[in-house]
Amino acid sequence: MTGHDQTGDFATLSRILDDRWTCRQFRPDPVPRATIEQLLRLAQRSPSWCNTQPWQVVVTEGAGTDRFRKELLEHIQTVGAEPDFPFPAQYTGAYRDRRKACGLQLYESVGVVKGDQAGTMRQMVRNFELFDAPHVAIITTEEDLGVYGAVDCGLYIGNFLLGAQALGLGATPQAALATYAPFLRGHFELPAHRKIVAGISFGYADNDHPVNGFRTARAELDEVVTWRND
């Protein structure tokens, strides 16, 4: 037999991936510092180009989270978006369809019907309220490392999410926070050469909230994989 037994490590990883979901409503209970450090040590094992480990992480807790949430909400009311990395120019084909399906599930879960612009805006703003999470991690990369530094940070984010799931935590990766990169740099006193990749709000999930009740689908292999044997 080659590879791992399906009842061993592979099965465990498959279960964690199957169970992981994006939490959009958190309980206020803080996560113990020791648990957060356990999560960060796991994510630190992420692979990176030439082992550069380009990520730097700011983690908020307590009054630090509350102040960030309050000041971010105030900021977005008056200042336009300015991400460090360009956002998608458009969504077409399967990418548009998948994005639309996810959005419909989200809005239906909180009772926002099509055409309800006020309801849509309220749900969008929840991103900047951190979905009431007690913690947020801000992931940055080094400017000189370019797109591959950001790719490495993506691997870090993925492992952070899996680690959170394995520890019984809820987490949501948020590109939305990166749309206000200059504010984040100023708020957290980061140097100009640190570029904002994303944020991750995390804590204990409020499993009774309807927004946490839906799950998204994944494409079948034949939609994403091309085999070549010649």
N, C-alpha and C positions, 0 to 999 in steps of 0.2 A: 504494500500500500504506500502511495506517495502522499505528501501533504499531511494536514492535520485531520484527526478524527472529527467527524461532524458533531460528536458529543463533547468535544473539548474546547480548545481556544477559539476555533472558528465559529462554533455554535454560540459561544458567549459573545463574541464580537457581533455576529449576525443579530443576536437578540437585542443588544444595546442599540445597534443601528435601526432595527425595526421599531424599537420602543421610543427612540428619540423624536422629539417634536418641538416646535417653536412655542414657547410659553408667552402669552400676551396678557397675563394678569398674575401678579405675585402677591403673596402674603407679606405683611410688614416685618415678620420675624427676621432678624439678622442671621447670617450664616457665621458660625464660629470661625475665628481667624485661622485656627488649626486646620479646619476643613478647606478653607480657601487656599491655604498654602499647599495642602495636599493636591488640590486641583491644579495649581500653578506648577508644581513640580512635575506632574504628569505631562502637562502641555509643553513644558520645557524640553521634553524628549523628542519633540517634533523634528523631522528632518529639514534640512535647508541646504541651499546651494553652497558647496564647499564648507559646510558647517558654519556659515557666517552668523546664523541665529540673529537675523536683523530686527526681530521684534523687541520693542520695549513696551511695557504695560503699566498703565496707571489704574489702580483699583480703589474705588471709593467705598466708604462705609460710614454709617452714622450721619453726623452733621455734614460730612463731606458730600455724601450723596444728596442730602436735602438741599444744600446750597447750590450744587451743580444743577439739579433739576429746576430749582426756582430761577436761577439766572439764565439757564438755557431757554426756558419758556419765555422769559422776558425778551431775550435776544431775538428769537425767531419772529417775534411780532413786528419787528422794525427793520431787520437786515435780511437781504437776499442770500440765497444759497451760494456757497463758494467751496466746492470740494477740491481736494488736492488731486484726485484722480477723476478723469472724465466718466460720467455716468453713461449708460447705454444710449446711443443716438435714437434708437427705436426698437420695438419688439415686433417681429414678423413671424408668420408661419407657426410652427409648433411652439416657439418661445412665447409668442403672443397668447396662444391658446392656453398654455400651462399657467402663465401669469394671470390670465383672466379667470381661469378655474379657481386658482388659489384665492384671488380677490373676492369672488362670489361666495366662496365658503366662509371667508372671514366676515364679510358684511352680513351674510345671512345669520351667522352665529350670534351677532349682536343686534339683530333686528333692523339693520339698515337696508332699505329697499332701493332698487335701481332708481336713480334720479334724485335721491335724497342727498343733496349736496352738503347740507348742514351736518347730517349724520356722518357722511364720508369724511368731512373735515374734522369732526370730533374724533373719529377713530384714527385719523392720520396724526393728530396732535398727541395721541397717546404714546407715540414713539418718543416724543420729547419729554413726556412725563415718566419715561422709562418703565411704563406699564406698572408703576408703583413698586418697582423692584427696590430692595434695600441696598443693592450694589450694582455698580457698572464697571466694566473693564474697558479701557480705551487702548486700542492696539495701534501702534505706530511703527513705521519702518524708516530706514535711513535713505535720504533723498538720492545719494550717489548710487545706490543699488538698483534704482529704477524699478521697472515692472517686475523683475524677478524677486526683489525684496518683498514686494506686495504679494507675489505668489507664495513665497515662503510663509508670510504672515497668514495667508489663507489656510495653509496646512496647520499652523498653530491654532487658528480659530476652530477648525474642524476637530482637532484633538481636544481642545478646551470643551467643546460642546459634548463630545462623547464622554469625557471625564465627568462633566456635570451630571449627565444622565446616569452614569455608573454610581455616582455619589448620592443619587436621589434628589438632585437639584433641578430646577427649571432654568432655562436659559434662552435668550433670543439674540441672534446676531443682527446688528442694526447698521446697515449702510446709511440709514437716515441721519445718524449722528455725525457721520463724516461729511455731510453736506455743509456743515458749519465749521469747517476745519480751522479757520483763523480764530474763531471764538474758543474752540477747544484748546488750541495752542496757548492762547492768552490766559485762559482760566487755569490751566494746569501748569503754566510757566514752562512750556516746552520750547526748546530752541527751534529756529526756523527750518533747520535741516531735517527735523523729524516730521514726517508726513503721516496724516491720519488715514488709516485703512478702514477701520470700522470700530463700533462699540459692541459690547455684549452685556446686556442687562441680565442679571441672574439673582437667584434666591430660591425660596421655596414656592412652588407653584400653588395657586389657588385652584384646586381641581374642581371646585363647585361652580366656578364661573363658566358660563356657556362659551365664551371665546376660546376656552381651552379644550373644547369638546370635539373639534374637527381635526382630521388628519389628511394630509395631501398624498397624492399618488406619485408613483415613479414610473418613468417610461420603461417599456420592455427593451430587452437587449437588442432586438433587431431594429429598433429605432435609433440606436446610438453606436452600435458596433458594426464594423465592416471587417469580415474575415478575408484574408488573402493567402492562398496556398500555391501561388505560381510566381 
